[in-house]
Amino acid sequence: MNPHNQLNFSGGPGVLPACVLDEIQQAILEVPGTRLSLLGISHRSDWFASVITELEDNVRTLLGLGTDYHVLMLQGGATQQFSMVPMTLLRGQSKAAEYIQTGYWSSKPIIEARREGAVRVLWSGQESSFNRLPGDNELAFSEDARYLHYVSNETVEGLQFHRVLGRDDVPRVCDMSSDFLSRPCEAERFALIYAHAQKNIGPAGVTMVLMRDDLLDDANTDLPDFLNYRTQINTHSNFNTPPVFSIYVTLLVTRWLLHQVGGLARMDGINQQKAGKIYRFLDASDQFYRGRAAAADRSLMNAVFDLPSPELETRFLAESAEAGFSGLAGHRAIGGIRASIYNALSSTAVDQLLEFMAGFQRKNRH
């Protein structure tokens, strides 16, 4: 196993489980039982139909959902969902949709939704540079909203909601791209969840959409087939040539979560432990490493922090790369340092990073 894969703290695409990488290597040469390479097998084959069925079942099992939820594997990333959601649910409606602006990624779907209908931004953290999330007393949800949309985890700012927002009588739509399948999430309380794969659940190229069937009862149907959820449901995500490779890898990751990790509650425990180590270290560093996010809103997926000067940050990134770590540069929108600790990033890798950080602090303490 390439040791550098184990020290990949990238914000995405993220590290994949070592056992999954081994299976991918074999499948590229020959998928077991098919005598064909994964890269050349037909999306119309019985084998691929079984992959789709198993993946749908695995996701429902992990989240405790029934068959009234459709599981779709779509293309276009979360970015396509920024448009596809309001095209379907908001276009031609008299009601306004409610959005919460908590960071870089939750700002983007607001722009797209406004192309389709009325939007109310219930809360924005822009004035505080997106360093915290709103409390319940700051959110006035309306009973007549078309739907509520929010992002569960902001990868850029290192913020994560640790509760479900909104009213049970208004459909919840959530972008869970960066924490999907990292913990239980009361999925049955959401009408629609979407998540691109390249953080926790697979490589880039596939975006998972979970949709409760009744959400489409009064939805817009005057859409191109490719952008119509009903078309994708009726064809089991196989309307046009889907990303077979990415979908198969995502299946392998769900098998890993079910059979080797033991489910989402255990995965959450592992992620809590990893994040706890990092945040305890930051808090004990006497402000040498300065966390950006309010303590109550810290992300279990992305620990974002600064050093005392830009020069030290540049040195930190250079020396960490020499030591074998990758992906520690903060997002281009805000800079700084970001350690992304997605599902497959091991606790041992976190320990190695903290050992490096402690040594770097000793050398550069003034």
C-alpha positions in Angstrom: 0.0 0.0 0.0 1.4 3.4 -1.0 2.0 5.2 2.4 1.3 8.6 0.9 -2.3 7.5 0.3 -2.6 7.2 4.1 -1.5 10.8 4.7 -3.9 12.4 2.3 -5.7 15.2 4.2 -7.2 16.7 1.0 -10.5 18.5 1.1 -11.5 16.4 -1.9 -11.2 14.1 -3.6 -10.4 12.4 -0.3 -8.7 9.2 0.7 -10.4 5.8 0.0 -10.1 2.7 2.2 -7.0 0.6 1.5 -9.1 -2.5 1.0 -11.3 -0.7 -1.6 -8.2 0.4 -3.5 -7.0 -3.2 -3.6 -10.4 -4.3 -5.0 -10.3 -1.5 -7.6 -6.9 -2.6 -8.8 -8.3 -6.1 -9.4 -11.5 -4.9 -11.0 -9.6 -2.7 -13.5 -8.0 -5.9 -14.8 -11.1 -8.1 -14.3 -14.3 -7.7 -12.3 -14.8 -11.0 -10.4 -17.2 -13.2 -12.2 -17.3 -11.2 -15.4 -14.0 -11.9 -17.2 -14.1 -8.2 -18.2 -12.3 -5.0 -17.0 -14.4 -2.6 -15.0 -13.4 0.1 -17.5 -14.9 -1.8 -20.4 -18.0 -3.5 -19.0 -21.4 -2.4 -20.3 -23.8 -0.2 -18.3 -26.6 -2.3 -19.9 -25.2 -5.6 -18.5 -27.0 -7.7 -15.9 -23.9 -7.3 -13.8 -24.2 -3.5 -13.7 -28.0 -3.7 -12.9 -27.0 -5.8 -9.9 -24.5 -3.2 -8.8 -27.2 -0.5 -8.9 -29.6 -2.6 -7.0 -27.1 -3.5 -4.3 -25.9 0.1 -3.9 -29.5 1.4 -3.5 -30.2 -1.3 -0.9 -26.9 -0.6 1.0 -27.6 3.1 1.2 -31.1 2.5 2.5 -29.8 0.0 5.1 -27.1 2.4 6.3 -29.6 5.2 6.7 -32.5 3.2 7.9 -34.8 4.2 5.0 -37.6 2.4 3.3 -38.4 2.0 -0.3 -40.4 5.2 -0.3 -37.0 6.8 -0.8 -35.4 6.7 -4.2 -31.6 6.4 -4.4 -30.2 7.9 -7.5 -26.6 8.0 -8.9 -26.5 11.1 -11.1 -23.9 13.2 -12.8 -22.9 16.9 -12.7 -21.8 17.0 -9.1 -23.5 18.9 -6.3 -23.3 21.9 -8.6 -25.9 20.4 -10.9 -28.2 19.9 -7.9 -27.9 23.6 -7.1 -30.0 24.1 -10.2 -31.9 20.9 -10.5 -33.6 21.2 -7.1 -35.2 24.7 -7.8 -35.9 23.8 -11.4 -38.0 20.9 -10.1 -39.4 22.3 -6.8 -39.5 26.1 -7.2 -40.1 27.0 -10.9 -43.7 28.2 -11.4 -44.5 28.2 -7.7 -46.0 31.1 -5.7 -44.2 30.1 -2.5 -40.7 31.1 -1.7 -37.9 28.7 -0.8 -35.8 29.3 2.3 -32.0 29.1 2.2 -29.4 29.4 4.9 -26.1 30.9 4.0 -23.3 29.5 6.2 -20.3 29.6 3.9 -18.7 29.3 0.5 -20.7 26.3 -0.7 -24.1 27.3 0.7 -23.8 30.7 -1.1 -23.7 29.1 -4.6 -27.1 27.3 -4.6 -28.8 30.6 -3.6 -27.7 32.2 -6.8 -29.1 29.3 -8.9 -32.4 29.2 -6.9 -33.1 32.8 -7.6 -33.1 32.1 -11.3 -36.2 29.9 -10.7 -38.3 31.7 -8.2 -38.6 33.6 -4.9 -35.9 32.9 -2.3 -35.7 34.0 1.4 -32.3 33.9 3.0 -33.1 33.2 6.6 -29.7 33.8 7.9 -26.2 34.7 6.6 -22.9 34.4 8.3 -21.2 36.7 5.8 -20.7 39.6 8.3 -18.9 37.3 10.7 -16.7 35.8 7.9 -18.6 32.6 8.3 -16.9 31.6 11.5 -20.1 30.2 13.2 -23.5 28.7 12.5 -26.9 30.2 13.6 -28.6 29.2 16.8 -32.2 28.2 16.8 -33.2 31.6 18.1 -31.8 33.2 14.9 -33.9 31.1 12.5 -37.5 32.0 11.9 -38.8 29.2 9.7 -42.0 29.8 7.8 -44.8 27.2 7.6 -45.6 28.3 4.0 -42.1 27.9 2.5 -41.8 25.7 -0.6 -38.8 24.0 0.9 -35.8 24.6 3.2 -32.3 24.2 1.8 -29.1 24.1 3.8 -25.6 22.6 3.7 -24.8 20.2 6.6 -21.0 20.7 6.5 -19.0 23.6 5.1 -15.7 22.2 4.0 -14.1 25.6 3.4 -14.9 27.2 6.8 -14.8 24.0 8.8 -18.4 24.3 10.1 -20.9 21.5 10.6 -24.5 21.4 11.9 -24.9 18.9 14.7 -28.7 19.0 14.6 -31.5 18.8 12.0 -32.9 22.2 11.0 -36.4 23.3 10.0 -40.0 22.3 10.4 -41.3 18.8 9.9 -44.2 20.2 7.8 -41.9 21.9 5.2 -39.7 19.7 3.0 -36.0 19.7 4.0 -33.4 19.7 1.2 -29.8 19.2 2.3 -26.5 19.3 0.6 -24.5 16.6 2.5 -21.7 16.3 0.1 -18.9 16.4 2.7 -20.4 14.5 5.6 -22.7 12.0 3.9 -22.4 8.5 5.3 -20.0 9.8 8.0 -22.6 9.5 10.8 -26.3 8.8 11.3 -28.3 11.8 10.1 -32.1 11.1 10.8 -32.4 10.8 7.0 -36.1 10.1 7.2 -36.6 13.7 8.3 -35.4 15.0 4.9 -37.3 15.1 1.7 -34.2 15.3 -0.5 -30.5 14.7 0.3 -27.7 15.1 -2.3 -24.0 14.5 -2.0 -21.2 14.2 -4.6 -19.0 11.2 -3.9 -15.5 12.5 -3.7 -15.3 13.3 0.0 -16.4 10.1 1.9 -18.1 7.7 -0.5 -16.1 7.3 -3.7 -14.3 9.1 -6.5 -15.5 12.1 -8.5 -18.1 11.4 -11.2 -21.2 10.4 -9.3 -23.6 12.3 -7.2 -26.0 10.5 -4.9 -29.5 11.9 -4.5 -32.0 10.5 -2.0 -35.6 11.6 -2.6 -38.8 10.8 -0.8 -41.4 9.8 -3.4 -44.1 12.3 -2.3 -41.8 15.3 -2.9 -42.5 14.9 -6.6 -46.3 14.9 -6.3 -46.6 18.5 -7.3 -43.2 19.1 -8.8 -42.4 20.6 -12.2 -42.3 18.0 -14.9 -41.6 20.3 -17.9 -37.9 19.6 -17.9 -35.4 17.9 -20.2 -35.3 14.2 -19.5 -31.8 14.2 -18.2 -32.7 16.9 -15.6 -36.0 15.2 -14.6 -35.8 13.2 -11.4 -38.7 11.0 -12.5 -36.8 9.9 -15.6 -33.8 9.0 -13.5 -36.0 7.1 -11.1 -37.7 5.1 -13.8 -34.4 4.1 -15.4 -32.6 3.4 -12.1 -29.9 6.0 -12.8 -29.3 4.4 -16.2 -31.0 6.8 -18.6 -27.8 7.6 -20.4 -24.3 6.1 -20.0 -23.6 6.5 -16.3 -20.1 6.6 -14.6 -19.8 2.8 -14.1 -16.4 3.1 -12.5 -17.4 5.7 -9.9 -20.6 3.9 -9.1 -18.8 0.5 -8.6 -16.3 2.1 -6.3 -19.1 3.7 -4.3 -20.7 0.3 -3.9 -17.4 -1.0 -2.5 -17.3 1.8 0.0 -20.8 1.0 1.2 -19.8 -2.6 1.6 -16.8 -1.5 3.7 -19.1 0.7 5.9 -21.6 -2.1 6.4 -19.3 -5.1 6.8 -15.9 -3.8 8.1 -16.8 -0.6 9.9 -20.1 -2.0 11.2 -22.4 0.9 10.3 -22.7 4.6 10.6 -22.9 4.8 14.4 -19.4 3.1 14.6 -18.2 5.3 11.8 -19.3 8.4 13.7 -17.5 7.2 16.8 -14.3 6.9 14.8 -14.7 10.3 13.3 -15.5 11.9 16.7 -12.3 10.4 18.0 -10.2 11.7 15.1 -11.6 15.2 15.3 -11.4 15.3 19.0 -7.6 14.7 18.9 -7.1 17.5 16.4 -9.2 20.1 18.3 -7.7 19.3 21.7 -4.3 19.8 20.1 -5.3 23.1 18.6 -6.8 24.4 21.8 -3.7 23.4 23.8 -1.3 25.1 21.3 -1.3 28.5 23.1 -2.7 30.2 19.9 0.2 29.0 17.7 -2.5 27.1 15.7 -5.7 29.1 15.7 -8.9 27.4 14.8 -11.3 29.4 12.7 -14.7 27.9 13.6 -16.7 28.5 16.8 -16.1 25.6 19.1 -19.8 24.5 19.2 -19.9 24.4 15.4 -16.6 22.6 14.6 -16.7 20.2 11.7 -15.8 16.5 12.3 -14.7 16.4 8.6 -12.6 19.5 8.1 -10.4 21.2 10.8 -9.6 24.6 9.5 -6.9 26.8 11.3 -4.3 29.5 10.8 -0.8 30.0 12.0 0.6 33.3 13.4 1.8 34.6 10.0 1.5 33.9 6.3 5.2 33.1 6.2 4.8 30.4 8.8 1.9 28.9 6.9 4.0 28.7 3.7 6.8 27.0 5.7 4.3 24.6 7.3 2.9 23.5 4.0 6.4 23.1 2.4 7.7 21.1 5.4 4.5 19.0 5.7 4.8 18.0 2.0 8.4 17.0 2.5 7.3 14.8 5.5 4.8 13.0 3.2 1.6 14.8 4.0 -0.7 16.1 1.2 -3.8 18.3 0.9 -3.2 20.5 3.9 -3.5 23.9 2.1 -6.7 25.7 3.0 -9.3 26.4 0.3 -8.3 29.1 -2.2 -11.1 31.3 -1.0 -9.7 31.8 2.5 -6.2 30.3 2.6 -4.8 29.0 5.9 -4.5 25.3 6.7 -7.2 22.6 6.5 -6.9 19.0 7.7 -9.8 17.0 6.1 -10.4 13.8 8.1 -12.9 11.9 6.0 -14.1 8.4 6.8 -11.1 6.5 5.4 -8.5 8.7 7.0 -7.1 6.6 9.8 -6.6 7.6 13.4 -2.9 6.7 13.0 -2.6 9.3 10.2 -4.1 11.9 12.6 -1.5 11.0 15.2 1.3 11.4 12.7 0.0 14.8 11.6 -0.2 16.0 15.2 3.3 14.7 15.9 4.5 16.8 12.9 2.6 19.8 14.1 4.0 19.6 17.6 7.6 19.5 16.2 6.9 22.4 13.8 5.6 24.5 16.8 8.7 23.7 18.9 11.0 24.8 16.0 9.1 28.0 15.3 7.9 29.2 18.7 8.9 32.8 19.2 
